[in-house]
Amino acid sequence: MQGIRLTTGTTGSSSLVEILYDNQWGTVCGDDEWDIEDARVVCHQLGYHNATNSYQNAPIQGPDFVSMSNVQCHGNETSISSCKHERFQEGNCPIENNAGVTCEGKVMH
């Protein structure tokens, strides 16, 4: 994996998780195993203290390409790519099932 980012929605309270894979930004499928442990890993990877929510159908439209699906983190991994997941591919995940998170407490360096 080359990168990860959050795309903030219009309310600013939830963000869509996007993964850069093979020079293309894609989403994480949230209709399978996505939960708060997965969200914690994403938030920590991006420099936040914690995740307060995970969304299996983030209210934010993202790219059509699905980068990851069936993500299963324990919550202590250093990156989402270290979590169990299906290989990076275009999946059969509907766009409305994009995974999202709410992070809090950005760590300043």
Phi and psi in radians as a Rosetta constraint file:
Dihedral C 1 N 2 CA 2 C 2 CIRCULARHARMONIC -1.811 0.35
Dihedral N 2 CA 2 C 2 N 3 CIRCULARHARMONIC -0.360 0.35
Dihedral C 2 N 3 CA 3 C 3 CIRCULARHARMONIC -3.000 0.35
Dihedral N 3 CA 3 C 3 N 4 CIRCULARHARMONIC 2.859 0.35
Dihedral C 3 N 4 CA 4 C 4 CIRCULARHARMONIC -2.523 0.35
Dihedral N 4 CA 4 C 4 N 5 CIRCULARHARMONIC 2.536 0.35
Dihedral C 4 N 5 CA 5 C 5 CIRCULARHARMONIC -2.661 0.35
Dihedral N 5 CA 5 C 5 N 6 CIRCULARHARMONIC 2.880 0.35
Dihedral C 5 N 6 CA 6 C 6 CIRCULARHARMONIC -1.998 0.35
Dihedral N 6 CA 6 C 6 N 7 CIRCULARHARMONIC 2.372 0.35
Dihedral C 6 N 7 CA 7 C 7 CIRCULARHARMONIC -1.889 0.35
Dihedral N 7 CA 7 C 7 N 8 CIRCULARHARMONIC 2.054 0.35
Dihedral C 7 N 8 CA 8 C 8 CIRCULARHARMONIC -1.437 0.35
Dihedral N 8 CA 8 C 8 N 9 CIRCULARHARMONIC 2.440 0.35
Dihedral C 8 N 9 CA 9 C 9 CIRCULARHARMONIC -1.401 0.35
Dihedral N 9 CA 9 C 9 N 10 CIRCULARHARMONIC -3.093 0.35
Dihedral C 9 N 10 CA 10 C 10 CIRCULARHARMONIC -1.196 0.35
Dihedral N 10 CA 10 C 10 N 11 CIRCULARHARMONIC -0.467 0.35
Dihedral C 10 N 11 CA 11 C 11 CIRCULARHARMONIC -1.440 0.35
Dihedral N 11 CA 11 C 11 N 12 CIRCULARHARMONIC -0.384 0.35
Dihedral C 11 N 12 CA 12 C 12 CIRCULARHARMONIC 1.391 0.35
Dihedral N 12 CA 12 C 12 N 13 CIRCULARHARMONIC -0.029 0.35
Dihedral C 12 N 13 CA 13 C 13 CIRCULARHARMONIC -1.650 0.35
Dihedral N 13 CA 13 C 13 N 14 CIRCULARHARMONIC -0.349 0.35
Dihedral C 13 N 14 CA 14 C 14 CIRCULARHARMONIC -2.305 0.35
Dihedral N 14 CA 14 C 14 N 15 CIRCULARHARMONIC 2.678 0.35
Dihedral C 14 N 15 CA 15 C 15 CIRCULARHARMONIC -2.318 0.35
Dihedral N 15 CA 15 C 15 N 16 CIRCULARHARMONIC 2.530 0.35
Dihedral C 15 N 16 CA 16 C 16 CIRCULARHARMONIC -1.453 0.35
Dihedral N 16 CA 16 C 16 N 17 CIRCULARHARMONIC 2.355 0.35
Dihedral C 16 N 17 CA 17 C 17 CIRCULARHARMONIC -1.524 0.35
Dihedral N 17 CA 17 C 17 N 18 CIRCULARHARMONIC 2.205 0.35
Dihedral C 17 N 18 CA 18 C 18 CIRCULARHARMONIC -2.178 0.35
Dihedral N 18 CA 18 C 18 N 19 CIRCULARHARMONIC 2.421 0.35
Dihedral C 18 N 19 CA 19 C 19 CIRCULARHARMONIC -2.055 0.35
Dihedral N 19 CA 19 C 19 N 20 CIRCULARHARMONIC 2.319 0.35
Dihedral C 19 N 20 CA 20 C 20 CIRCULARHARMONIC -1.582 0.35
Dihedral N 20 CA 20 C 20 N 21 CIRCULARHARMONIC 2.053 0.35
Dihedral C 20 N 21 CA 21 C 21 CIRCULARHARMONIC -2.394 0.35
Dihedral N 21 CA 21 C 21 N 22 CIRCULARHARMONIC 2.224 0.35
Dihedral C 21 N 22 CA 22 C 22 CIRCULARHARMONIC 0.954 0.35
Dihedral N 22 CA 22 C 22 N 23 CIRCULARHARMONIC 0.780 0.35
Dihedral C 22 N 23 CA 23 C 23 CIRCULARHARMONIC 1.091 0.35
Dihedral N 23 CA 23 C 23 N 24 CIRCULARHARMONIC 0.433 0.35
Dihedral C 23 N 24 CA 24 C 24 CIRCULARHARMONIC -2.380 0.35
Dihedral N 24 CA 24 C 24 N 25 CIRCULARHARMONIC 2.276 0.35
Dihedral C 24 N 25 CA 25 C 25 CIRCULARHARMONIC -1.377 0.35
Dihedral N 25 CA 25 C 25 N 26 CIRCULARHARMONIC 2.334 0.35
Dihedral C 25 N 26 CA 26 C 26 CIRCULARHARMONIC -2.461 0.35
Dihedral N 26 CA 26 C 26 N 27 CIRCULARHARMONIC 3.009 0.35
Dihedral C 26 N 27 CA 27 C 27 CIRCULARHARMONIC -1.733 0.35
Dihedral N 27 CA 27 C 27 N 28 CIRCULARHARMONIC 3.019 0.35
Dihedral C 27 N 28 CA 28 C 28 CIRCULARHARMONIC -1.884 0.35
Dihedral N 28 CA 28 C 28 N 29 CIRCULARHARMONIC 2.315 0.35
Dihedral C 28 N 29 CA 29 C 29 CIRCULARHARMONIC -1.298 0.35
Dihedral N 29 CA 29 C 29 N 30 CIRCULARHARMONIC 2.239 0.35
Dihedral C 29 N 30 CA 30 C 30 CIRCULARHARMONIC -1.828 0.35
Dihedral N 30 CA 30 C 30 N 31 CIRCULARHARMONIC 0.136 0.35
Dihedral C 30 N 31 CA 31 C 31 CIRCULARHARMONIC -1.628 0.35
Dihedral N 31 CA 31 C 31 N 32 CIRCULARHARMONIC 0.052 0.35
Dihedral C 31 N 32 CA 32 C 32 CIRCULARHARMONIC -1.879 0.35
Dihedral N 32 CA 32 C 32 N 33 CIRCULARHARMONIC -1.512 0.35
Dihedral C 32 N 33 CA 33 C 33 CIRCULARHARMONIC -1.983 0.35
Dihedral N 33 CA 33 C 33 N 34 CIRCULARHARMONIC 0.063 0.35
Dihedral C 33 N 34 CA 34 C 34 CIRCULARHARMONIC -1.062 0.35
Dihedral N 34 CA 34 C 34 N 35 CIRCULARHARMONIC 2.213 0.35
Dihedral C 34 N 35 CA 35 C 35 CIRCULARHARMONIC -2.609 0.35
Dihedral N 35 CA 35 C 35 N 36 CIRCULARHARMONIC -2.996 0.35
Dihedral C 35 N 36 CA 36 C 36 CIRCULARHARMONIC -1.110 0.35
Dihedral N 36 CA 36 C 36 N 37 CIRCULARHARMONIC -0.538 0.35
Dihedral C 36 N 37 CA 37 C 37 CIRCULARHARMONIC -1.130 0.35
Dihedral N 37 CA 37 C 37 N 38 CIRCULARHARMONIC -0.699 0.35
Dihedral C 37 N 38 CA 38 C 38 CIRCULARHARMONIC -1.112 0.35
Dihedral N 38 CA 38 C 38 N 39 CIRCULARHARMONIC -0.772 0.35
Dihedral C 38 N 39 CA 39 C 39 CIRCULARHARMONIC -1.077 0.35
Dihedral N 39 CA 39 C 39 N 40 CIRCULARHARMONIC -0.687 0.35
Dihedral C 39 N 40 CA 40 C 40 CIRCULARHARMONIC -1.057 0.35
Dihedral N 40 CA 40 C 40 N 41 CIRCULARHARMONIC -0.750 0.35
Dihedral C 40 N 41 CA 41 C 41 CIRCULARHARMONIC -1.094 0.35
Dihedral N 41 CA 41 C 41 N 42 CIRCULARHARMONIC -0.785 0.35
Dihedral C 41 N 42 CA 42 C 42 CIRCULARHARMONIC -1.054 0.35
Dihedral N 42 CA 42 C 42 N 43 CIRCULARHARMONIC -0.843 0.35
Dihedral C 42 N 43 CA 43 C 43 CIRCULARHARMONIC -1.106 0.35
Dihedral N 43 CA 43 C 43 N 44 CIRCULARHARMONIC -0.781 0.35
Dihedral C 43 N 44 CA 44 C 44 CIRCULARHARMONIC -1.089 0.35
Dihedral N 44 CA 44 C 44 N 45 CIRCULARHARMONIC -0.723 0.35
Dihedral C 44 N 45 CA 45 C 45 CIRCULARHARMONIC -1.045 0.35
Dihedral N 45 CA 45 C 45 N 46 CIRCULARHARMONIC -0.584 0.35
Dihedral C 45 N 46 CA 46 C 46 CIRCULARHARMONIC -1.595 0.35
Dihedral N 46 CA 46 C 46 N 47 CIRCULARHARMONIC 0.084 0.35
Dihedral C 46 N 47 CA 47 C 47 CIRCULARHARMONIC 1.614 0.35
Dihedral N 47 CA 47 C 47 N 48 CIRCULARHARMONIC 0.323 0.35
Dihedral C 47 N 48 CA 48 C 48 CIRCULARHARMONIC -1.703 0.35
Dihedral N 48 CA 48 C 48 N 49 CIRCULARHARMONIC 2.746 0.35
Dihedral C 48 N 49 CA 49 C 49 CIRCULARHARMONIC -1.251 0.35
Dihedral N 49 CA 49 C 49 N 50 CIRCULARHARMONIC -0.659 0.35
Dihedral C 49 N 50 CA 50 C 50 CIRCULARHARMONIC -2.788 0.35
Dihedral N 50 CA 50 C 50 N 51 CIRCULARHARMONIC 2.926 0.35
Dihedral C 50 N 51 CA 51 C 51 CIRCULARHARMONIC -1.942 0.35
Dihedral N 51 CA 51 C 51 N 52 CIRCULARHARMONIC 2.376 0.35
Dihedral C 51 N 52 CA 52 C 52 CIRCULARHARMONIC -1.817 0.35
Dihedral N 52 CA 52 C 52 N 53 CIRCULARHARMONIC -0.240 0.35
Dihedral C 52 N 53 CA 53 C 53 CIRCULARHARMONIC -2.795 0.35
Dihedral N 53 CA 53 C 53 N 54 CIRCULARHARMONIC 2.658 0.35
Dihedral C 53 N 54 CA 54 C 54 CIRCULARHARMONIC -2.201 0.35
Dihedral N 54 CA 54 C 54 N 55 CIRCULARHARMONIC 2.545 0.35
Dihedral C 54 N 55 CA 55 C 55 CIRCULARHARMONIC -2.157 0.35
Dihedral N 55 CA 55 C 55 N 56 CIRCULARHARMONIC 2.241 0.35
Dihedral C 55 N 56 CA 56 C 56 CIRCULARHARMONIC -1.517 0.35
Dihedral N 56 CA 56 C 56 N 57 CIRCULARHARMONIC -0.185 0.35
Dihedral C 56 N 57 CA 57 C 57 CIRCULARHARMONIC -2.548 0.35
Dihedral N 57 CA 57 C 57 N 58 CIRCULARHARMONIC 1.296 0.35
Dihedral C 57 N 58 CA 58 C 58 CIRCULARHARMONIC -0.965 0.35
Dihedral N 58 CA 58 C 58 N 59 CIRCULARHARMONIC 2.383 0.35
Dihedral C 58 N 59 CA 59 C 59 CIRCULARHARMONIC -1.396 0.35
Dihedral N 59 CA 59 C 59 N 60 CIRCULARHARMONIC 0.640 0.35
Dihedral C 59 N 60 CA 60 C 60 CIRCULARHARMONIC -2.291 0.35
Dihedral N 60 CA 60 C 60 N 61 CIRCULARHARMONIC 2.293 0.35
Dihedral C 60 N 61 CA 61 C 61 CIRCULARHARMONIC -1.374 0.35
Dihedral N 61 CA 61 C 61 N 62 CIRCULARHARMONIC 2.346 0.35
Dihedral C 61 N 62 CA 62 C 62 CIRCULARHARMONIC -2.191 0.35
Dihedral N 62 CA 62 C 62 N 63 CIRCULARHARMONIC -2.932 0.35
Dihedral C 62 N 63 CA 63 C 63 CIRCULARHARMONIC -1.125 0.35
Dihedral N 63 CA 63 C 63 N 64 CIRCULARHARMONIC 2.765 0.35
Dihedral C 63 N 64 CA 64 C 64 CIRCULARHARMONIC -1.293 0.35
Dihedral N 64 CA 64 C 64 N 65 CIRCULARHARMONIC -0.367 0.35
Dihedral C 64 N 65 CA 65 C 65 CIRCULARHARMONIC -1.405 0.35
Dihedral N 65 CA 65 C 65 N 66 CIRCULARHARMONIC 2.259 0.35
Dihedral C 65 N 66 CA 66 C 66 CIRCULARHARMONIC -1.728 0.35
Dihedral N 66 CA 66 C 66 N 67 CIRCULARHARMONIC 2.074 0.35
Dihedral C 66 N 67 CA 67 C 67 CIRCULARHARMONIC -1.484 0.35
Dihedral N 67 CA 67 C 67 N 68 CIRCULARHARMONIC -0.678 0.35
Dihedral C 67 N 68 CA 68 C 68 CIRCULARHARMONIC -2.436 0.35
Dihedral N 68 CA 68 C 68 N 69 CIRCULARHARMONIC 2.642 0.35
Dihedral C 68 N 69 CA 69 C 69 CIRCULARHARMONIC -2.571 0.35
Dihedral N 69 CA 69 C 69 N 70 CIRCULARHARMONIC 2.904 0.35
Dihedral C 69 N 70 CA 70 C 70 CIRCULARHARMONIC 0.926 0.35
Dihedral N 70 CA 70 C 70 N 71 CIRCULARHARMONIC 0.757 0.35
Dihedral C 70 N 71 CA 71 C 71 CIRCULARHARMONIC -1.268 0.35
Dihedral N 71 CA 71 C 71 N 72 CIRCULARHARMONIC 2.316 0.35
Dihedral C 71 N 72 CA 72 C 72 CIRCULARHARMONIC -2.399 0.35
Dihedral N 72 CA 72 C 72 N 73 CIRCULARHARMONIC 1.682 0.35
Dihedral C 72 N 73 CA 73 C 73 CIRCULARHARMONIC -1.738 0.35
Dihedral N 73 CA 73 C 73 N 74 CIRCULARHARMONIC 2.696 0.35
Dihedral C 73 N 74 CA 74 C 74 CIRCULARHARMONIC -1.565 0.35
Dihedral N 74 CA 74 C 74 N 75 CIRCULARHARMONIC -0.359 0.35
Dihedral C 74 N 75 CA 75 C 75 CIRCULARHARMONIC 1.913 0.35
Dihedral N 75 CA 75 C 75 N 76 CIRCULARHARMONIC -0.216 0.35
Dihedral C 75 N 76 CA 76 C 76 CIRCULARHARMONIC -1.922 0.35
Dihedral N 76 CA 76 C 76 N 77 CIRCULARHARMONIC 0.079 0.35
Dihedral C 76 N 77 CA 77 C 77 CIRCULARHARMONIC -1.204 0.35
Dihedral N 77 CA 77 C 77 N 78 CIRCULARHARMONIC 2.689 0.35
Dihedral C 77 N 78 CA 78 C 78 CIRCULARHARMONIC -1.486 0.35
Dihedral N 78 CA 78 C 78 N 79 CIRCULARHARMONIC -0.317 0.35
Dihedral C 78 N 79 CA 79 C 79 CIRCULARHARMONIC -2.664 0.35
Dihedral N 79 CA 79 C 79 N 80 CIRCULARHARMONIC 2.747 0.35
Dihedral C 79 N 80 CA 80 C 80 CIRCULARHARMONIC -1.128 0.35
Dihedral N 80 CA 80 C 80 N 81 CIRCULARHARMONIC -0.496 0.35
Dihedral C 80 N 81 CA 81 C 81 CIRCULARHARMONIC -1.214 0.35
Dihedral N 81 CA 81 C 81 N 82 CIRCULARHARMONIC -0.278 0.35
Dihedral C 81 N 82 CA 82 C 82 CIRCULARHARMONIC -1.431 0.35
Dihedral N 82 CA 82 C 82 N 83 CIRCULARHARMONIC -0.224 0.35
Dihedral C 82 N 83 CA 83 C 83 CIRCULARHARMONIC -1.408 0.35
Dihedral N 83 CA 83 C 83 N 84 CIRCULARHARMONIC 2.716 0.35
Dihedral C 83 N 84 CA 84 C 84 CIRCULARHARMONIC -1.100 0.35
Dihedral N 84 CA 84 C 84 N 85 CIRCULARHARMONIC 2.341 0.35
Dihedral C 84 N 85 CA 85 C 85 CIRCULARHARMONIC -2.874 0.35
Dihedral N 85 CA 85 C 85 N 86 CIRCULARHARMONIC 2.849 0.35
Dihedral C 85 N 86 CA 86 C 86 CIRCULARHARMONIC -1.315 0.35
Dihedral N 86 CA 86 C 86 N 87 CIRCULARHARMONIC 2.677 0.35
Dihedral C 86 N 87 CA 87 C 87 CIRCULARHARMONIC -1.021 0.35
Dihedral N 87 CA 87 C 87 N 88 CIRCULARHARMONIC 2.758 0.35
Dihedral C 87 N 88 CA 88 C 88 CIRCULARHARMONIC -1.142 0.35
Dihedral N 88 CA 88 C 88 N 89 CIRCULARHARMONIC 2.172 0.35
Dihedral C 88 N 89 CA 89 C 89 CIRCULARHARMONIC -2.949 0.35
Dihedral N 89 CA 89 C 89 N 90 CIRCULARHARMONIC 2.907 0.35
Dihedral C 89 N 90 CA 90 C 90 CIRCULARHARMONIC -1.345 0.35
Dihedral N 90 CA 90 C 90 N 91 CIRCULARHARMONIC 2.121 0.35
Dihedral C 90 N 91 CA 91 C 91 CIRCULARHARMONIC -1.790 0.35
Dihedral N 91 CA 91 C 91 N 92 CIRCULARHARMONIC -2.973 0.35
Dihedral C 91 N 92 CA 92 C 92 CIRCULARHARMONIC -1.862 0.35
Dihedral N 92 CA 92 C 92 N 93 CIRCULARHARMONIC 0.591 0.35
Dihedral C 92 N 93 CA 93 C 93 CIRCULARHARMONIC -1.580 0.35
Dihedral N 93 CA 93 C 93 N 94 CIRCULARHARMONIC 2.127 0.35
Dihedral C 93 N 94 CA 94 C 94 CIRCULARHARMONIC -1.107 0.35
Dihedral N 94 CA 94 C 94 N 95 CIRCULARHARMONIC 2.529 0.35
Dihedral C 94 N 95 CA 95 C 95 CIRCULARHARMONIC -0.944 0.35
Dihedral N 95 CA 95 C 95 N 96 CIRCULARHARMONIC -0.613 0.35
Dihedral C 95 N 96 CA 96 C 96 CIRCULARHARMONIC -1.253 0.35
Dihedral N 96 CA 96 C 96 N 97 CIRCULARHARMONIC -0.057 0.35
Dihedral C 96 N 97 CA 97 C 97 CIRCULARHARMONIC -1.840 0.35
Dihedral N 97 CA 97 C 97 N 98 CIRCULARHARMONIC 0.474 0.35
Dihedral C 97 N 98 CA 98 C 98 CIRCULARHARMONIC -1.149 0.35
Dihedral N 98 CA 98 C 98 N 99 CIRCULARHARMONIC 2.415 0.35
Dihedral C 98 N 99 CA 99 C 99 CIRCULARHARMONIC -1.335 0.35
Dihedral N 99 CA 99 C 99 N 100 CIRCULARHARMONIC 2.475 0.35
Dihedral C 99 N 100 CA 100 C 100 CIRCULARHARMONIC -2.437 0.35
Dihedral N 100 CA 100 C 100 N 101 CIRCULARHARMONIC 2.917 0.35
Dihedral C 100 N 101 CA 101 C 101 CIRCULARHARMONIC -2.489 0.35
Dihedral N 101 CA 101 C 101 N 102 CIRCULARHARMONIC 2.808 0.35
Dihedral C 101 N 102 CA 102 C 102 CIRCULARHARMONIC -2.130 0.35
Dihedral N 102 CA 102 C 102 N 103 CIRCULARHARMONIC 2.085 0.35
Dihedral C 102 N 103 CA 103 C 103 CIRCULARHARMONIC -1.857 0.35
Dihedral N 103 CA 103 C 103 N 104 CIRCULARHARMONIC 2.741 0.35
Dihedral C 103 N 104 CA 104 C 104 CIRCULARHARMONIC -2.447 0.35
Dihedral N 104 CA 104 C 104 N 105 CIRCULARHARMONIC 2.677 0.35
Dihedral C 104 N 105 CA 105 C 105 CIRCULARHARMONIC 1.238 0.35
Dihedral N 105 CA 105 C 105 N 106 CIRCULARHARMONIC 1.130 0.35
Dihedral C 105 N 106 CA 106 C 106 CIRCULARHARMONIC -1.066 0.35
Dihedral N 106 CA 106 C 106 N 107 CIRCULARHARMONIC 2.258 0.35
Dihedral C 106 N 107 CA 107 C 107 CIRCULARHARMONIC -1.447 0.35
Dihedral N 107 CA 107 C 107 N 108 CIRCULARHARMONIC 2.247 0.35
Dihedral C 107 N 108 CA 108 C 108 CIRCULARHARMONIC -1.684 0.35
Dihedral N 108 CA 108 C 108 N 109 CIRCULARHARMONIC 2.384 0.35
